[in-house]
Amino acid sequence: MSIEVQGKNILVTGANRGIGKAITESFLKHGAAKVYAAVRNPDSAVSLIEEHGDQVVPVKVDLTDESTIKAAAETASDVDIVVNNAGVLKTTSPLADDAIDALKFEIDVNVCGLIRVAQAFAPVLKANRGGAFVQLNSVASLKNFSDFATYSASKAASYSITQALRDKLAKQGTQVLSVHPGPIATDMGHDAGFDEIADPPELVSEGIIAALQAGQFHLFPDTMAKQFGEAYASFAENVVEANIAEG
Ligand SMILES: NC(=O)c1ccc[n+]([C@@H]2O[C@H](COP(=O)([O-])OP(=O)(O)OC[C@H]3O[C@@H](n4cnc5c(N)ncnc54)[C@H](OP(=O)(O)O)[C@@H]3O)[C@@H](O)[C@H]2O)c1
């Protein structure tokens, strides 16, 4: 499967800042008709609207609140590509007092949020000839980083769910893309201590457009991510992307 961005309607969760803002701007630069900026606070999309006019349509989405996601799926009923980008990170070791609270918080947003978005938008994408579903996972989906151990666990879980979505959504012609950035220069990257090693968010957003055109399932867009991708390529091809019977 392969999808061109030109003329398409896109929805991006967490479009107001960081990687989500870069994704919004890259899609518009490559000829998207419209981007639904799915944000917790519609006021946070004002600068995007000032720059791009009515090509940016704010919709309220909180990944922890199913009702907002269902309402967004009704508003954005003409969407062709859904990008579930929004996510949260706590810097927590498994031995810290707040580890379990951090894990529950990250699972609710990063994993249950993904499931909520997929459940609400799968029928919309099906009605619109399949389209594509993009999930922002991480290199931390593949290796646990002990200073943000619970985040890594949540991103491993979201990657696992993304694999299931690839299988299930293929039946309705929806392409699924799993994106695995390394350190990226955003607020989250700053909080994780990545300032010295971070790559720009445009590497991720431009990579997504190329990967959708190429019909890839995995994307490793930046310097560190490419190292992971090379080491992981054989397992990805021969196990994750292989057609192994489930019994
Ligand atoms: N930066 C990195 O180094 C890096 C590396 C690998 C993967 N990633 C992944 O890439 C994605 C984007 O990360 P980022 O670096 O751009 O993060 P960021 O700068 O911290 O921005 C996070 C975005 O998620 C939104 N968000 C948080 N909780 C939400 C909720 N409950 N409902 C809806 N939106 C919510 C935020 O909205 P508000 O403005 O309202 O808070 C904001 O738009 C995340 O999934 C992250 O895990 C990032």
PDBQT file of the ligand as one rigid body, heavy atoms in Angstrom, charges set to zero:
ROOT
HETATM    1  N1  LIG A 301      10.815  14.372  21.332  1.00  0.00    +0.000 N 
HETATM    2  C1  LIG A 301      11.378  13.182  21.269  1.00  0.00    +0.000 C 
HETATM    3  O1  LIG A 301      12.602  13.036  21.485  1.00  0.00    +0.000 OA
HETATM    4  C2  LIG A 301      10.568  11.963  20.872  1.00  0.00    +0.000 A 
HETATM    5  C3  LIG A 301      11.259  10.788  20.542  1.00  0.00    +0.000 A 
HETATM    6  C4  LIG A 301      10.542   9.657  20.186  1.00  0.00    +0.000 A 
HETATM    7  C5  LIG A 301       9.161   9.688  20.142  1.00  0.00    +0.000 A 
HETATM    8  N2  LIG A 301       8.508  10.836  20.475  1.00  0.00    +0.000 N 
HETATM    9  C6  LIG A 301       7.031  10.801  20.427  1.00  0.00    +0.000 C 
HETATM   10  O2  LIG A 301       6.588  11.772  19.492  1.00  0.00    +0.000 OA
HETATM   11  C7  LIG A 301       5.300  12.278  19.897  1.00  0.00    +0.000 C 
HETATM   12  C8  LIG A 301       5.356  13.794  19.962  1.00  0.00    +0.000 C 
HETATM   13  O3  LIG A 301       6.355  14.140  20.916  1.00  0.00    +0.000 OA
HETATM   14  P1  LIG A 301       6.883  15.642  21.112  1.00  0.00    +0.000 P 
HETATM   15  O4  LIG A 301       8.321  15.526  21.401  1.00  0.00    +0.000 OA
HETATM   16  O5  LIG A 301       6.390  16.520  20.031  1.00  0.00    +0.000 OA
HETATM   17  O6  LIG A 301       6.124  15.988  22.493  1.00  0.00    +0.000 OA
HETATM   18  P2  LIG A 301       5.797  17.398  23.165  1.00  0.00    +0.000 P 
HETATM   19  O7  LIG A 301       6.623  18.471  22.595  1.00  0.00    +0.000 OA
HETATM   20  O8  LIG A 301       5.840  17.166  24.648  1.00  0.00    +0.000 OA
HETATM   21  O9  LIG A 301       4.274  17.623  22.732  1.00  0.00    +0.000 OA
HETATM   22  C9  LIG A 301       3.314  16.708  23.200  1.00  0.00    +0.000 C 
HETATM   23  C10 LIG A 301       2.013  16.938  22.483  1.00  0.00    +0.000 C 
HETATM   24  O10 LIG A 301       1.071  15.957  22.970  1.00  0.00    +0.000 OA
HETATM   25  C11 LIG A 301      -0.083  16.656  23.443  1.00  0.00    +0.000 C 
HETATM   26  N3  LIG A 301      -0.744  15.904  24.512  1.00  0.00    +0.000 N 
HETATM   27  C12 LIG A 301      -0.236  15.512  25.702  1.00  0.00    +0.000 A 
HETATM   28  N4  LIG A 301      -1.172  14.859  26.418  1.00  0.00    +0.000 NA
HETATM   29  C13 LIG A 301      -2.302  14.845  25.663  1.00  0.00    +0.000 A 
HETATM   30  C14 LIG A 301      -3.594  14.334  25.848  1.00  0.00    +0.000 A 
HETATM   31  N5  LIG A 301      -3.985  13.704  26.973  1.00  0.00    +0.000 N 
HETATM   32  N6  LIG A 301      -4.494  14.492  24.849  1.00  0.00    +0.000 NA
HETATM   33  C15 LIG A 301      -4.159  15.142  23.707  1.00  0.00    +0.000 A 
HETATM   34  N7  LIG A 301      -2.944  15.669  23.480  1.00  0.00    +0.000 NA
HETATM   35  C16 LIG A 301      -2.034  15.515  24.453  1.00  0.00    +0.000 A 
HETATM   36  C17 LIG A 301       0.431  18.002  23.910  1.00  0.00    +0.000 C 
HETATM   37  O11 LIG A 301      -0.648  18.920  24.017  1.00  0.00    +0.000 OA
HETATM   38  P3  LIG A 301      -0.614  20.183  25.055  1.00  0.00    +0.000 P 
HETATM   39  O12 LIG A 301       0.160  21.275  24.347  1.00  0.00    +0.000 OA
HETATM   40  O13 LIG A 301      -2.041  20.487  25.292  1.00  0.00    +0.000 OA
HETATM   41  O14 LIG A 301       0.093  19.714  26.293  1.00  0.00    +0.000 OA
HETATM   42  C18 LIG A 301       1.403  18.330  22.796  1.00  0.00    +0.000 C 
HETATM   43  O15 LIG A 301       0.723  18.787  21.650  1.00  0.00    +0.000 OA
HETATM   44  C19 LIG A 301       4.995  11.606  21.233  1.00  0.00    +0.000 C 
HETATM   45  O16 LIG A 301       4.161  10.485  21.025  1.00  0.00    +0.000 OA
HETATM   46  C20 LIG A 301       6.355  11.153  21.721  1.00  0.00    +0.000 C 
HETATM   47  O17 LIG A 301       6.259  10.057  22.610  1.00  0.00    +0.000 OA
HETATM   48  C21 LIG A 301       9.173  11.976  20.826  1.00  0.00    +0.000 A 
ENDROOT
TORSDOF 0
